[in-house]
Amino acid sequence: MNILNIILIILLVYILIQCYLCNNNRFLESMENKEDVKKEDVKKDDVKKTPSTSYSDYDSEKKNPYYLALKNASNISYLKDEMNGIRQMKKDMEELSLNVKQNTSNLTEIAKQIGEVSNKIVGK
């Protein structure tokens, strides 16, 4: 046998062993803990069903990636709703500021007219 054939056979055996080992090992997702954590491990009480009711802090002892993902989604939804409320409040404040400016100028005009009328009545 040729040395090239021996190297190819060794390489083929190595690849087959690696394929066998990869199929037997559980692949970890990038956000998963090394512990075997499943979706069923998260209690239904851990994460609220209505995500945008309030912001909730993270529990330092709970490192379950599924729990953290649901908590993140809940908090992001809540913060998005809060930002939409702030945007609406900003729009309302700008409109209110414009109305105050218009009312100020109108009241100034009314005060001037009252002053003119009172001057005419008094005879100045």
For each residue, the residues with C-beta under 8 A, 3 or more apart:
1: 5 6
2: 5 6
3: 6 7
4: 7 8
5: 1 2 8 9
6: 1 2 3 9 10
7: 3 4 10 11
8: 4 5 11 12
9: 5 6 12 13
10: 6 7 13 14
11: 7 8 14 15
12: 8 9 15 16
13: 9 10 16 17
14: 10 11 17 18
15: 11 12 18 19
16: 12 13 19 20
17: 13 14 20 21
18: 14 15 21 22
19: 15 16 22 23
20: 16 17 23 24
21: 17 18 24 25
22: 18 19 25 27
23: 19 20
24: 20 21
25: 21 22
26: 36
27: 22
28: 32 34
29: 32 65
30:
31: 65 68 69
32: 28 29 37 65
33: 37 63 64 65
34: 28
35:
36: 26
37: 32 33 41 64 65 66
38: 41 66
39: 42 66
40:
41: 37 38 64 66
42: 39 46 47 64 66 67 70
43: 46
44: 47 49
45:
46: 42 43 62 67 70
47: 42 44 67 70 71 74
48: 51 53 56 74
49: 44
50: 53
51: 48 73 74 77 78
52: 74 77 78 80 81
53: 48 50 78
54: 78
55: 75 78 79
56: 48 71 74 75
57:
58: 62 68 71
59: 62
60:
61:
62: 46 58 59 67 68
63: 33 68
64: 33 37 41 42 67 68
65: 29 31 32 33 37 68 69
66: 37 38 39 41 42 69 70
67: 42 46 47 62 64 70 71
68: 31 58 62 63 64 65 71 72
69: 31 65 66 72 73
70: 42 46 47 66 67 73 74
71: 47 56 58 67 68 74 75
72: 68 69 75 76
73: 51 69 70 76 77
74: 47 48 51 52 56 70 71 77 78
75: 55 56 71 72 78 79
76: 72 73 79 80
77: 51 52 73 74 80 81
78: 51 52 53 54 55 74 75 81 82
79: 55 75 76 82 83
80: 52 76 77 83 84
81: 52 77 78 84 85
82: 78 79 85 86
83: 79 80 86 87
84: 80 81 87 88
85: 81 82 88 89
86: 82 83 89 90
87: 83 84 90 91
88: 84 85 91 92
89: 85 86 92 93
90: 86 87 93 94
91: 87 88 94 95
92: 88 89 95 96
93: 89 90 96 97
94: 90 91 97 98
95: 91 92 98 99
96: 92 93 99 100
97: 93 94 100 101
98: 94 95 101 102
99: 95 96 102 103
100: 96 97 103 104
101: 97 98 104 105
102: 98 99 105 106
103: 99 100 106 107
104: 100 101 107 108
105: 101 102 108 109
106: 102 103 109 110
107: 103 104 110 111
108: 104 105 111 112
109: 105 106 112 113
110: 106 107 113 114
111: 107 108 114 115
112: 108 109 115 116
113: 109 110 116 117
114: 110 111 117 118
115: 111 112 118 119
116: 112 113 119 120
117: 113 114 120 121
118: 114 115 121 122
119: 115 116 122 124
120: 116 117 123
121: 117 118
122: 118 119
123: 120
124: 119
